Amino acid sequence: MDYAYKTEPYQHQRDAFERSADRRLYAYFMEMGCGKSKVLIDNAAYLYEQGRITSLIVVAPKGVYRNWVLKEVPIHMPERIPHKVFTWRSGANKTQQKELAEALNYHEGLRILVVNIEAFVGTKCVQYVQKFMNQQTVMFAVDESTTIKNPKAKRTKIVTKLAEKADFKRILTGSPVTQSPMDLFSQCNFLSTKLLGFTNFYSFQARYAIIKRQHMGSHSFNKVVGFRNLEELSDNVRLFSTRVLKKDCLDLPDKTYTSRHVSLSPEQVRAYSDMKKNALLILEDGMITAQEAMTQLLRLQQILCGYVPIDEEGNFYEIPSRRIDALLEVLDEMSGKVIIWARFRRDIEKIVEALQKAYGDKSVGSYYGSTSDEDREALVVNFQDPDHETRFFVGNPQTAGYGLTLTAAHNVVYYSNDFNLETRVQSEDRCHRIGQTKAVTYVDLISEGTVDEHIVRALQNKIKLAGASLGEDMRQWLKVGK
């Protein structure tokens, strides 16, 4: 095709681009780590050069949408394409409000608006997007489209309605079916009701689900007990989508690193600010040992995970945190077995509880200090068994990060990191070793503008934090933090 890439695509990305480039409606069902964001950017740039769009709207979850602004567009959008990226912010300050107003009058190139999906429950966001789309030819894309899988959700209805005026529409997700094939209805309906042939969810459900009437006391309800005609459904979806799995991409790099942003609760913002001020006072007071510096980092990190330290004995109280929600959003995009590393005992317990609630009691096992030797051995065996229902391995990297073989997983999430470079390297290698047949994707949960960013960057760059945390390095980390 007549398009010059800025970044050379892998073959599966080239195939997806060429299949979708001129299509009005398309779905990129590409597993995490396969680069679906690049394909969308190439598609938008191609259509802009063809004179077929003037604007691109990207809707994504809170943990993802900043990646489009800071990483995806700058890396993959060709310099020859005049463009400007604008970010919707619900609580925009005067400077940000001025930028959003500028977006409505920007006509010097491709206008790109990035919006978090959660904002659509507010009328201000909806009204702004309507103005942004006015008299424009628009490509409207929903990244992590499982966020609109619920046909009853307000945001699903609003986003679907807004996109009706778009000239081109795209959905992107690594795992379009997270709970059942019924997840496909709203995602595909966003593109067009004509694609699957159903305007009503219950008609769709009647075609592809087996339903039985259940009675409980004086109440009765319909329950899905199975599925049917799934080959027909797959054939229909295949007509307007590209499905890519990492196991089929032989040219992918062995390791891929990405991150998800986790916004802080108001309680965390206040606690982090107070603790940061205290840490700066200690640093400015004079000489500080490596141990004292690491202790300050630990306390800040505890707050980012939802714990406020009370005393030197390690006691704490919990405050609201959005990290579990961010983890569940990431897992929605992953297929197959997943390793989740967490530093704190309480985090491991909370993760296990959340996963049992979302995926079932037997879907998850934990491996940390309180796990018996017998349970540790059973968990590794069950996790490595491709047919066993244990899908999630939740562990502490200091306890489980050495010696184990966990090659059943090709996705790894770092809920929180410790400061030890060796345990990070060792924990990464639990699945990236002999026996692994797929590329491995590593996802770090990060609170933007905090020590989280610096810790992860240091570990990924193989920098020993005990040295980096001293002197001006640590002072700078704290001064730019929230």
CORBELDA-V901770 format. One record per residue. N is the residue number from 0. RES is the residue in three letters. SS is DSSP state (A for helix, B for strand, O for the rest). PSI is psi in radians with two decimals (999 if undefined). Layout:
N|RES|SS|PSI / N|RES|SS|PSI
This chain:
0|MET|O|2.76 / 1|ASP|O|1.33 / 2|TYR|O|2.28 / 3|ALA|O|2.02 / 4|TYR|O|2.56 / 5|LYS|O|-0.82 / 6|THR|O|2.28 / 7|GLU|O|2.22 / 8|PRO|O|2.71 / 9|TYR|O|2.88 / 10|GLN|A|-0.68 / 11|HIS|A|-0.54 / 12|GLN|A|-0.71 / 13|ARG|A|-0.77 / 14|ASP|A|-0.79 / 15|ALA|A|-0.72 / 16|PHE|A|-0.83 / 17|GLU|A|-0.57 / 18|ARG|A|-0.55 / 19|SER|A|-0.30 / 20|ALA|O|-0.78 / 21|ASP|O|0.08 / 22|ARG|O|2.45 / 23|ARG|O|-0.63 / 24|LEU|B|2.26 / 25|TYR|B|2.67 / 26|ALA|B|2.25 / 27|TYR|B|1.67 / 28|PHE|B|1.37 / 29|MET|B|2.15 / 30|GLU|O|2.57 / 31|MET|O|2.30 / 32|GLY|O|-0.08 / 33|CYS|O|-0.04 / 34|GLY|O|0.78 / 35|LYS|A|-0.49 / 36|SER|A|-0.72 / 37|LYS|A|-0.72 / 38|VAL|A|-0.74 / 39|LEU|A|-0.77 / 40|ILE|A|-0.76 / 41|ASP|A|-0.71 / 42|ASN|A|-0.76 / 43|ALA|A|-0.74 / 44|ALA|A|-0.73 / 45|TYR|A|-0.82 / 46|LEU|A|-0.59 / 47|TYR|A|-0.77 / 48|GLU|A|-0.49 / 49|GLN|O|-0.08 / 50|GLY|O|0.42 / 51|ARG|O|-0.22 / 52|ILE|O|2.71 / 53|THR|O|-0.32 / 54|SER|B|2.61 / 55|LEU|B|2.24 / 56|ILE|B|2.18 / 57|VAL|B|2.10 / 58|VAL|B|2.25 / 59|ALA|B|2.79 / 60|PRO|O|2.83 / 61|LYS|A|-0.70 / 62|GLY|A|-0.16 / 63|VAL|A|-0.59 / 64|TYR|A|-0.51 / 65|ARG|A|-0.45 / 66|ASN|A|-0.60 / 67|TRP|A|-0.69 / 68|VAL|A|-0.80 / 69|LEU|A|-0.44 / 70|LYS|A|-1.06 / 71|GLU|A|-0.92 / 72|VAL|A|-0.85 / 73|PRO|A|-0.61 / 74|ILE|A|-0.74 / 75|HIS|A|-0.30 / 76|MET|O|2.13 / 77|PRO|O|2.47 / 78|GLU|O|-0.44 / 79|ARG|O|-0.27 / 80|ILE|O|1.93 / 81|PRO|O|2.27 / 82|HIS|B|2.82 / 83|LYS|B|2.40 / 84|VAL|B|2.30 / 85|PHE|B|2.49 / 86|THR|B|2.22 / 87|TRP|O|2.29 / 88|ARG|O|2.18 / 89|SER|O|-0.71 / 90|GLY|O|0.90 / 91|ALA|O|2.40 / 92|ASN|O|-3.07 / 93|LYS|A|-0.71 / 94|THR|A|-0.76 / 95|GLN|A|-0.64 / 96|GLN|A|-0.65 / 97|LYS|A|-0.70 / 98|GLU|A|-0.71 / 99|LEU|A|-0.63 / 100|ALA|A|-0.66 / 101|GLU|A|-0.61 / 102|ALA|A|-0.60 / 103|LEU|O|-0.36 / 104|ASN|O|0.16 / 105|TYR|O|2.08 / 106|HIS|O|0.33 / 107|GLU|O|-0.01 / 108|GLY|O|-2.81 / 109|LEU|B|2.13 / 110|ARG|B|2.25 / 111|ILE|B|2.11 / 112|LEU|B|2.19 / 113|VAL|B|2.20 / 114|VAL|B|2.41 / 115|ASN|B|2.43 / 116|ILE|A|-0.56 / 117|GLU|A|-0.41 / 118|ALA|A|-0.31 / 119|PHE|A|-0.09 / 120|VAL|A|-0.20 / 121|GLY|O|2.48 / 122|THR|A|-0.55 / 123|LYS|A|-0.74 / 124|CYS|A|-0.80 / 125|VAL|A|-0.80 / 126|GLN|A|-0.67 / 127|TYR|A|-0.79 / 128|VAL|A|-0.66 / 129|GLN|A|-0.76 / 130|LYS|A|-0.71 / 131|PHE|A|-0.61 / 132|MET|A|-0.25 / 133|ASN|O|2.18 / 134|GLN|O|0.58 / 135|GLN|O|2.71 / 136|THR|O|2.07 / 137|VAL|B|2.42 / 138|MET|B|2.17 / 139|PHE|B|2.06 / 140|ALA|B|2.42 / 141|VAL|B|1.94 / 142|ASP|B|2.53 / 143|GLU|O|1.06 / 144|SER|A|-0.11 / 145|THR|A|-0.23 / 146|THR|A|-0.22 / 147|ILE|A|0.49 / 148|LYS|O|-0.33 / 149|ASN|O|1.93 / 150|PRO|O|-0.32 / 151|LYS|O|-0.24 / 152|ALA|O|2.47 / 153|LYS|A|-0.76 / 154|ARG|A|-0.58 / 155|THR|A|-0.83 / 156|LYS|A|-0.73 / 157|ILE|A|-0.84 / 158|VAL|A|-0.73 / 159|THR|A|-0.73 / 160|LYS|A|-0.78 / 161|LEU|A|-0.71 / 162|ALA|A|-0.18 / 163|GLU|A|-0.48 / 164|LYS|A|0.00 / 165|ALA|O|2.56 / 166|ASP|O|-0.53 / 167|PHE|B|2.49 / 168|LYS|B|2.50 / 169|ARG|B|2.54 / 170|ILE|B|2.56 / 171|LEU|B|2.29 / 172|THR|B|2.65 / 173|GLY|O|-0.43 / 174|SER|O|1.52 / 175|PRO|O|-0.41 / 176|VAL|O|1.86 / 177|THR|O|-0.60 / 178|GLN|O|-0.81 / 179|SER|O|2.90 / 180|PRO|A|-0.30 / 181|MET|A|-0.33 / 182|ASP|A|-0.40 / 183|LEU|A|-0.46 / 184|PHE|A|-1.00 / 185|SER|A|-0.63 / 186|GLN|A|-0.80 / 187|CYS|A|-0.57 / 188|ASN|A|-0.53 / 189|PHE|A|-0.72 / 190|LEU|A|-0.93 / 191|SER|O|2.47 / 192|THR|A|-0.30 / 193|LYS|A|-0.33 / 194|LEU|A|-0.77 / 195|LEU|A|-0.22 / 196|GLY|O|0.28 / 197|PHE|O|2.24 / 198|THR|O|-0.23 / 199|ASN|O|2.28 / 200|PHE|A|-0.68 / 201|TYR|A|-0.52 / 202|SER|A|-0.72 / 203|PHE|A|-0.79 / 204|GLN|A|-0.70 / 205|ALA|A|-0.53 / 206|ARG|A|-0.65 / 207|TYR|A|-0.11 / 208|ALA|B|2.63 / 209|ILE|B|2.11 / 210|ILE|B|2.39 / 211|LYS|B|2.51 / 212|ARG|B|2.14 / 213|GLN|B|2.53 / 214|HIS|B|2.32 / 215|MET|B|1.73 / 216|GLY|O|-2.22 / 217|SER|O|-0.01 / 218|HIS|B|2.63 / 219|SER|B|2.65 / 220|PHE|B|2.80 / 221|ASN|B|2.38 / 222|LYS|B|2.32 / 223|VAL|B|2.11 / 224|VAL|B|-0.04 / 225|GLY|B|-3.08 / 226|PHE|B|2.79 / 227|ARG|O|2.90 / 228|ASN|O|0.51 / 229|LEU|A|-0.49 / 230|GLU|A|-0.70 / 231|GLU|A|-0.77 / 232|LEU|A|-0.77 / 233|SER|A|-0.73 / 234|ASP|A|-0.70 / 235|ASN|A|-0.77 / 236|VAL|A|-0.63 / 237|ARG|A|-0.42 / 238|LEU|O|-0.41 / 239|PHE|O|0.46 / 240|SER|B|2.84 / 241|THR|B|2.19 / 242|ARG|B|2.15 / 243|VAL|B|2.24 / 244|LEU|O|2.55 / 245|LYS|A|-0.57 / 246|LYS|A|-0.34 / 247|ASP|A|-0.06 / 248|CYS|O|1.58 / 249|LEU|O|-0.27 / 250|ASP|O|0.10 / 251|LEU|O|2.62 / 252|PRO|O|2.72 / 253|ASP|O|-0.65 / 254|LYS|B|2.39 / 255|THR|B|2.30 / 256|TYR|B|2.38 / 257|THR|B|3.08 / 258|SER|B|2.77 / 259|ARG|B|2.28 / 260|HIS|B|2.41 / 261|VAL|O|2.00 / 262|SER|O|2.63 / 263|LEU|O|2.55 / 264|SER|O|2.79 / 265|PRO|A|-0.66 / 266|GLU|A|-0.66 / 267|GLN|A|-0.68 / 268|VAL|A|-0.81 / 269|ARG|A|-0.80 / 270|ALA|A|-0.69 / 271|TYR|A|-0.73 / 272|SER|A|-0.76 / 273|ASP|A|-0.77 / 274|MET|A|-0.62 / 275|LYS|A|-0.74 / 276|LYS|A|-0.73 / 277|ASN|A|-0.73 / 278|ALA|A|-0.68 / 279|LEU|A|-0.67 / 280|LEU|A|-0.72 / 281|ILE|A|-0.72 / 282|LEU|A|-0.72 / 283|GLU|A|-0.24 / 284|ASP|O|-0.27 / 285|GLY|O|-2.53 / 286|MET|O|2.46 / 287|ILE|O|2.38 / 288|THR|O|2.86 / 289|ALA|A|-0.70 / 290|GLN|A|-0.73 / 291|GLU|A|-0.67 / 292|ALA|A|-0.75 / 293|MET|A|-0.57 / 294|THR|A|-0.70 / 295|GLN|A|-0.73 / 296|LEU|A|-0.72 / 297|LEU|A|-0.78 / 298|ARG|A|-0.69 / 299|LEU|A|-0.71 / 300|GLN|A|-0.63 / 301|GLN|A|-0.72 / 302|ILE|A|-0.68 / 303|LEU|A|-0.40 / 304|CYS|O|-0.01 / 305|GLY|O|0.37 / 306|TYR|B|2.29 / 307|VAL|B|2.04 / 308|PRO|B|2.46 / 309|ILE|O|-0.71 / 310|ASP|O|-3.09 / 311|GLU|O|-0.21 / 312|GLU|O|0.01 / 313|GLY|O|0.11 / 314|ASN|O|2.64 / 315|PHE|B|2.92 / 316|TYR|B|2.65 / 317|GLU|B|2.54 / 318|ILE|O|2.80 / 319|PRO|O|2.41 / 320|SER|O|2.56 / 321|ARG|O|0.19 / 322|ARG|A|-0.66 / 323|ILE|A|-0.75 / 324|ASP|A|-0.71 / 325|ALA|A|-0.70 / 326|LEU|A|-0.81 / 327|LEU|A|-0.62 / 328|GLU|A|-0.73 / 329|VAL|A|-0.80 / 330|LEU|A|-0.50 / 331|ASP|A|-0.45 / 332|GLU|O|-0.02 / 333|MET|O|2.58 / 334|SER|O|2.75 / 335|GLY|O|-2.86 / 336|LYS|B|2.61 / 337|VAL|B|2.41 / 338|ILE|B|2.34 / 339|ILE|B|2.08 / 340|TRP|B|2.36 / 341|ALA|O|2.52 / 342|ARG|O|-0.69 / 343|PHE|O|2.47 / 344|ARG|A|-0.81 / 345|ARG|A|-0.60 / 346|ASP|A|-0.80 / 347|ILE|A|-0.77 / 348|GLU|A|-0.74 / 349|LYS|A|-0.66 / 350|ILE|A|-0.82 / 351|VAL|A|-0.78 / 352|GLU|A|-0.77 / 353|ALA|A|-0.70 / 354|LEU|A|-0.63 / 355|GLN|A|-0.68 / 356|LYS|A|-0.69 / 357|ALA|A|-0.61 / 358|TYR|A|-0.11 / 359|GLY|O|2.63 / 360|ASP|A|-0.60 / 361|LYS|A|0.09 / 362|SER|A|-0.25 / 363|VAL|B|2.57 / 364|GLY|B|2.67 / 365|SER|B|2.61 / 366|TYR|B|1.69 / 367|TYR|O|-2.92 / 368|GLY|O|-0.62 / 369|SER|O|-0.09 / 370|THR|O|2.24 / 371|SER|O|2.77 / 372|ASP|A|-0.70 / 373|GLU|A|-0.77 / 374|ASP|A|-0.59 / 375|ARG|A|-0.83 / 376|GLU|A|-0.76 / 377|ALA|A|-0.69 / 378|LEU|A|-0.80 / 379|VAL|A|-0.76 / 380|VAL|A|-0.82 / 381|ASN|A|-0.68 / 382|PHE|A|-0.66 / 383|GLN|A|-0.29 / 384|ASP|O|1.99 / 385|PRO|O|-0.37 / 386|ASP|O|-0.10 / 387|HIS|O|2.57 / 388|GLU|O|-0.17 / 389|THR|O|1.91 / 390|ARG|O|-0.52 / 391|PHE|B|2.26 / 392|PHE|B|1.97 / 393|VAL|B|2.07 / 394|GLY|B|2.85 / 395|ASN|O|2.20 / 396|PRO|A|-0.46 / 397|GLN|A|-0.51 / 398|THR|A|-0.78 / 399|ALA|A|0.01 / 400|GLY|O|-0.02 / 401|TYR|O|2.36 / 402|GLY|O|-0.42 / 403|LEU|O|2.64 / 404|THR|O|2.03 / 405|LEU|O|0.79 / 406|THR|O|-0.03 / 407|ALA|O|-0.34 / 408|ALA|B|2.52 / 409|HIS|B|0.22 / 410|ASN|B|2.32 / 411|VAL|B|2.30 / 412|VAL|B|2.25 / 413|TYR|B|1.72 / 414|TYR|O|-0.68 / 415|SER|O|2.64 / 416|ASN|O|2.60 / 417|ASP|O|-3.09 / 418|PHE|O|0.14 / 419|ASN|O|2.01 / 420|LEU|A|-0.69 / 421|GLU|A|-0.75 / 422|THR|A|-0.54 / 423|ARG|A|-0.85 / 424|VAL|A|-0.79 / 425|GLN|A|-0.72 / 426|SER|A|-0.61 / 427|GLU|A|-0.63 / 428|ASP|O|0.00 / 429|ARG|O|-0.57 / 430|CYS|O|-0.30 / 431|HIS|O|1.38 / 432|ARG|O|-3.12 / 433|ILE|O|2.26 / 434|GLY|O|-0.33 / 435|GLN|O|2.19 / 436|THR|O|0.02 / 437|LYS|O|2.82 / 438|ALA|O|2.58 / 439|VAL|B|2.33 / 440|THR|B|2.24 / 441|TYR|B|2.20 / 442|VAL|B|2.17 / 443|ASP|B|2.28 / 444|LEU|B|2.19 / 445|ILE|B|2.32 / 446|SER|O|2.06 / 447|GLU|O|2.43 / 448|GLY|O|0.29 / 449|THR|O|-3.14 / 450|VAL|A|-0.33 / 451|ASP|A|-0.85 / 452|GLU|A|-0.77 / 453|HIS|A|-0.64 / 454|ILE|A|-0.84 / 455|VAL|A|-0.73 / 456|ARG|A|-0.74 / 457|ALA|A|-0.78 / 458|LEU|A|-0.73 / 459|GLN|A|-0.49 / 460|ASN|O|0.17 / 461|LYS|O|0.72 / 462|ILE|O|2.32 / 463|LYS|O|2.09 / 464|LEU|A|-0.50 / 465|ALA|A|-0.58 / 466|GLY|A|-0.72 / 467|ALA|A|-0.39 / 468|SER|O|-0.12 / 469|LEU|O|2.76 / 470|GLY|A|-2.43 / 471|GLU|A|-0.55 / 472|ASP|A|-0.90 / 473|MET|A|-0.65 / 474|ARG|A|-0.74 / 475|GLN|A|-0.71 / 476|TRP|A|-0.81 / 477|LEU|A|-0.61 / 478|LYS|A|-0.52 / 479|VAL|A|-0.14 / 480|GLY|O|3.03 / 481|LYS|O|999
